Amino acid sequence: MTATFQKVDTFDLVIFGGTGDLALRKLLPALFHRYADGQIPAGSRIVGVAREPLDDAGYRAQLRDSLAGNGADPGKLDAFLQQVFYRPLDARKDEGWDAFAALIGEQPGHVRVFYLSTSPELFEDICRRLGECGLNGEHSRVVLEKPIGRDLASANRINDAVGKVFAESQTYRIDHYLGKETVQNLLALRFGNALFEPLWNASHIDHVQITVAETLGLGRRAGYYDRAGALRDMVQNHLLQLLCMVAMEPPASLTPDAVRDEKLKVLRSLKRIDDSNAGQLTVRGQYRAGVAEGQSVPGYPDELNGAKSDTETFVALKAEIENWRWAGVPFYLRTGKRLPERVSEIVVAFKPVPHSIFGASAGPLAQNRLVLRLQPDEGVKLWLTIKDPGPGGLRLRHVPLDMSFAEAFGVAQPDAYERLLLDVVRGNPTLFMRRDEVEAAWRWADPILAAWAEGNEAPRPYAAGSWGPSAAVALIERDGRTWHEDSE
């Protein structure tokens, strides 16, 4: 199957934090894949910026080692690396900025994208210096990686600082989950088919589950993660954005602000969780030693060299949306580290039929469920009840209509960053967060964090390789529901 692509203008894309984990593991491979598919025009430049004293040749050698291991075509890799450059810079020092500005100024007609893959504490310094160098013109864009702050007040400080240099229309707050094929397919399923949208409401949907599970522990993120925790790292951004895509009203069009206006309405309709109900609606956990992916792994305190920490590595919560479409429909969210499998999925569980005409010998009727798998093996399953084939009476069976994107379309699914990076170049902010979305998300998350702090209760321990503390199971089962398992 031959893919068709939108045209991309010639551009300069600068990655601040160009030697960091995100740049080497995600951003630069994504750009190489787009180059290999012919989407990066000749004359475009990719510039890595970091404090390490490298030159162009040293940086290219580092990238070659990183990219060659993924089966990259040697000829295309050589050509791609000729479009990659490096400049050593410290965001808080004056040295090097004049030379950097001169490099970027060599191509005044290029679209300029500045990707801030750094600590948020550096956003203000970098943007201020870009402004002082005159690099914030009308064809310039800035990409902000999460987390944007650790609460509403700090998010506002960051947004105010960036806003002094770049207009809101030039600011792209990235959440890579929105670039995943399955998330975008949710729009197509809902608004491109007569089958689902008439049923997409409280009259027909029993509940929604959103799970983002990781098998990994802290890895190289210990310093950041212990200051953040699962709610700040995952729930306030990734999971809430997925919730918005499920719950939003049909936008008038797919123009950027039409979509983001509808997501904002969802965030503003979330029922408040605070010290009056956080104990009933939320569960915090922290992993201990156990077995993950067949290997013994240490617990969270062990990975911090025995330091005591009340940082949560697992969160489960029950959210509600107070509007006409969703009144009374619970949204169960859970995310955590050191869980049994790496999986991200959205489960829409429909209400059971009001009455069974089948006898007891046929077996129980199960709920219809629409399961959207974001990773791994992106695809869609619709679980239905059918007759089990064979003679001897009517027996019911719960089976999925299963569509794997890779199998259905015969092509490998691009990484989310491949889509999102070129959307920035094209000037399409549809799949990026607007400032008021970030603020609304923090307004909902802040009272939860405050309730946990005031409650002074340590996260519940759970063994690595399990699905979190038992309280997370109780959270959903006391409502007469269960967490979705793919084999059911």
N, C-alpha and C positions, 0 to 999 in steps of 0.2 A: 504494500500500500504506500503510495507516494504522498508525503505530507506537503501542505502548502503553508507558507508563512507570510505574515505581514511584513512589509518593507521596514527596515531599520535604517535610520540616518547614521552617517559617520559620527563617531563619538569618542570621547575620552572618559574612561571610567577609572576613578582613583579609589583604591581601597586603603583607608587608614586602618592600621592593624593588619597589614598585608602579610606578616609572617605568623599570624595567629592561627589557632586551630580552625576557626570558622572559615577563614580565607583559604587555607590550604586544603581543608577537607570538603568544603561545599562550594564556595564562591568561584574559585578559579577552575575547578573541574566543571562547574556549570557553564562557565564562559567558554571553556575549551569544547564542550559538547555542542554548544551553539555555533562555534567556529567550524567544527567538523561538519555540521549540517548546512554550512554556507550562510549563516545568519549574521555574521560579524563582517561588516564591509571592510574592504581594503582601506588602509589609512587610519582606521580606528586604533586607539592605544589603550592599554590597560596598565595602570601605574600602581605598584605596591608601595606603600609608605609605612615605615616603622622605625624604631630606634636602632635596630641592628645595623652595624656599619658594613652594609653590602653594597656592591655595584650591580649594574644590569646583568653582567655575566654570572655573578654569584647567585643572584636571585633566580635567574633562568635555570641554573643548575639545580637549585633546590626544588623548583617546580617540576623539572624534568623527572627527578627521582620520585616525586609525589604522583605525577600523572602517568608515568610509563608503566607503573604497576597495575594499572587498570586496563591493560590491553590497548592502549592508545596507538593509533597508526603513526609510525615514526615520522613519515613525511609530513603529515598534517601537524604533528606536535612540533616539529622544527619550525614550520611556517608560523604556527600560533605563537611560539615563544619569541619570534622576531617582533611581534606587536606588544610584547610585555616589557615594562621598564621598572626601575626601582629608584626611590629617593629616600635616603635616611633623614628622618625628621623627628624632633621631639616637640610635641604640641605645646609645651610650656616654655620652650626656649626660642630665641630669635634666630639662631643659626639655621641656615638652609632654606628659609622660606622664600627669599628672593630668587634663589636658583629654581626652586619648585615652581614659583609663579611664572618664571621665564619659560620653563618647559611647557606648562599648560597653555601659556600665551602664544606658543608657536602656531597653534591651530585655532584662531579666533572664531572660526565658523562652526566648530564642532559643538554638538551637545555635550555638556559636562555633567558627569554624575560623580558625586562625592559620597562614598559609602563609608559610614562611620562604624566600623567593626571594632569598636574599642569600648572601654569602660564608659558609662554615661557621664562620669565626672569630667571626661575630656571633651564632651560635646560642645560646651560653651567655648572653650579655648580654641578648638579647631575651627568652629564657625566664625568666631571673631577674627581669627587670622585670615581665613578665606575672604572675609569681607574687606579687611585691610589691604589684601592683595588684589582686590577688584575682581575676584573670581566668582561673584554671586550674581552675574548678569541674568538676563531673561531666559537664556538657554541653559542655565545651571540648575541642578537639582541636588538635594541632599537626602540621603537615606539613613534613617535612624534605626538601629537594631534595638530590640528589647534587652533589658527592661528599661522602660522610660520612667525612671524614678522608682522609689520603693513605697510611695504613698502619693496621695493627691497633691500635697504641698510640694514635694520634690519634683513630681511630674510637671507641675505648673512652672517651677523655676527653670527646668530644662527647656520646656516649650517656649517660655518667654525669652530665654537666651538665644535659642535657635531662631525665633521669630524676629529678633532684631536684625538678622542678617538675611534670612531667606523667608519669602512670603509663604503663606500656608499652601498656596498652589504649587510651590516648589519643594515642599516637604513631604517625604514619603516614609511613613512609619510602617516598617515591614513586619508582617507576621507570616512566616513561610507556610503555615498550615493553610492559609487562604490560596496559596498557589498550587495545592495538590489537586490532581485531576478529579478525585472523588468529590471534593468540596465543590468544585465548579460544576460537576455533574449533578450535584444536588439541585442547583438552579434549573438545569435542563429537565430533571425528573419532575420537579414540582410544577414548573411553569411551561413545559413543552409537551406535557401529556395530560389528557383529560381524565386519566385514571386516578391520579393522586390528589390534586388540589381540592376537589370537592370533599375529600375525606380528611383534609389536613387541619383538623380543629378538635376542640374538646368533646364534640359529640361522637367522634369516631376513634380518637387516639387515647389510649389508656395512660401511657407514660413514655418518656424518652430517656435513653441512657447514652452518655458520652464517656468513653473510656480512652485514656492515653496512658499506656503502660510501658515501662522501660525495664529491661533486665539489668542494665548497667548501674553501677554505683556512682560515686563522686567523680572518678577519673581525674582529669586535669582541672576540674571546676570547683575544687574544694573551697578555695578562698571566696569565690563568688557565692557558691550555693549556700554555705553556712550563714551568710548574711541575708539570704533571700528566702529560701524554703519553697515548698511545692506550690503554695497559694500564689506567691508573687511570681514564681518562675513559670508556672504553667496555667493556673486557673484564671488569673486576672487577664490573661491575654489569649492564649491558644484556645482553652476550653470555652471561654465566653464568646470568642469569635465564632466557633463552631455552633454554639447555642444560637447565636444571632442568625446564622445562615439557615438553621432549621426553622426558627420561629418567626422570622420577619414576614411582614405582609408583602404581597406582590408589588414590586416597584413599578412605576409607570413606564420605565425603560431600563436599559442596562447602562445608562450614563452614570459616571462615578458618583455624583452626589445623590442621584435617585436611589441607588443601592445603599449608600452609607446613611442616608436619612432614615431608611427603614430599619437598619441595624441599630441606629441610635435610639429609635423608639422602643426597641426591645430592651436595651440596656436600662433605659429610664423606667421601664415597667417591671423590672425585677423586684420581687418582694424583699424587703429589708431583712437581713440577718444580723443580729446584734447580741448584746449580752443577755437579752430576754429570751432568746430562742436558739442561740448558737450551740448550746449543749445538746439539743434535740435534733438539730439539722446538720451538724457538721461532725466529722471525725478526723482527728490528726493522728498520724502514725510515724514511727521511726524504725528503720530496719535494724535487726540484729544479725549476728552471724547465722549462716545457713548455707543452702546449696542453690546456686544459680547456674543454669545452662550446664548442669552436670559436674560443676566444680564447687568445692568449698570456698566460701567468700567471707571476708570479715564483716562485722557490723559497722554501722555508721560511726559510733564512738571510736572504734578501733582505727578507722580511716582518718580520724582526726587526732591520732596518736593518744587516745585515751581522754581527750578533753571533753568536759561535760557540755552538752549542747541541747537546747530545747527546740532546735530547728526541725520542722516536720519534713519528712521525705515522702509522705503519703497524705493525700486528702480525699475524703469522700464527702459529698454534701448533697442536700436536697434543695433545689431551687424551684421557685414558682414565678410565673409571669402573670401579672395582674392586668389582664386585658380580656376582651370578649372572646378572642380566638382560643386562648389557652387557660382560661380560668379553671382551676381545679386539676390541671394536668401537671404532675411532678416531673421535673428534669433532674435525674440523678447523674451527678458528675463524679468521676474518680480518676485520680492520676497518682503515680508513684514510681519510685525507683526500686530496683531489686525485686521486681514482680516475676511471675513464672514465664511470661512471654512478652516479646515486644509487639505490641498491637495498638493501633489507634482505630476506633470505630464509633459510628453513630448507630444506635438501634432505636427505631421507631416502632413501638409495640401498639398494635391496634386493639380495640376493645373486643372481647369475645362475642360470639354470636349470642343473641338473647335466649335462645332455646335450642337444645339438641334434639333432633328427631331420630337419632341413632341409639340403638340399645347399648347396654353396658358392655356387651361382648365386642362391640366395634372399637372400644377403646376411648380414651378421653379426647376432647377437642382442645387443640392448642391454639394460642393466639397467633394471628398473622403478624409477622415482623418483617420490616424492611431494614436490612443491615447494610450500611455503607462502610466498607473497609478502606481506611486511608493508607494504612501500612501494616504489615507488608502485603504484597499481592493485592494491589488496589482493585476494587471491584464492588459489585452490588449483588446482594442475595435477597430474594423475596421468599420468605418461608410460608408455605401453604399446606393445607390439609387435603390429602387426596386418598382415594381407595388404594389399599395395598393390593397389587396384582395377585390373581390366583383364585381358585374355586374355594368353596367351603364357607361362604358367608362374607359379609362386608366387614372389613377391618380397615380402620383409619390409620394413616401414616403422615407424619409431619416431615416434609421434604422442601429443599430450597430450589427455586429457579436461580441458577448461579451464573453470573457473568463476570469473568475475569477480563479486565481491560486488555491485558497483554495477549490473551488468547483470542478475544473477540476482534481486536484491531490489528493483530499481527505485528505490532511494533512495541519496543520497549517504552515504558512510560518515562517521560522526562522528569528530572528532579524539579521540585517546586521552585527552587532558585533560578532555574533556567527560564521559566516563564516570567518570574517577577523582575529579574534584572533587566530583561529587555522591555518589560512594561514600563519601567522607569525611563529607559531611553526613549521609548515612544511617547512618553508623557501621559500614560494612562494610569491614574491612581485608583481605579475601581477596587482593586484587591489590596489596598493599603488603608491603614486606619487614619481617620481624621482626628484632629485634636479633641473635639468634643466627645468622640467615642472613647478615647483614652481617659478623659476626665470622668465620664459616666461610669466606666468600668472601675476606676479607683474609688468613686463614691460608694459603690456597692461593696467593694472588697475591704475598704478601710474599717468599717464597723466590725467585720469578722476578725480582722487582725487585732483590733482593740479588745474585743471580747476574749480572745485567747490570752492576750497579755494580762488582762485584769483577772481572768480566771486562774492564772498561775498554775495550770495543770500541764504536766509534761505530756508530750506525745505518747500514744500507746505503742508499746513495742510489738513488732511482728518479725517473724523469721524471714530472712532473705529467701526468695523462691516461693513465697506464699502470696496470696491475693490481699495482703494487708491485715490489719487488726480485725478480730472477730466483730468488733463494733460496727465495722463497715458493712458486714453481712446483715447485722441486726438493723441497720439504718433502713435498708430496703425491705427486709423480710417482715418487719413489723407493719408494713403497709400491704402485706400479702403478695409481694413481688419478689423476684430473684434476679441477680445479676446474670446477664446473658452469657452463655457459653456457646461457642461456635458449633460444637458437636451435638447440641440438643436438637 
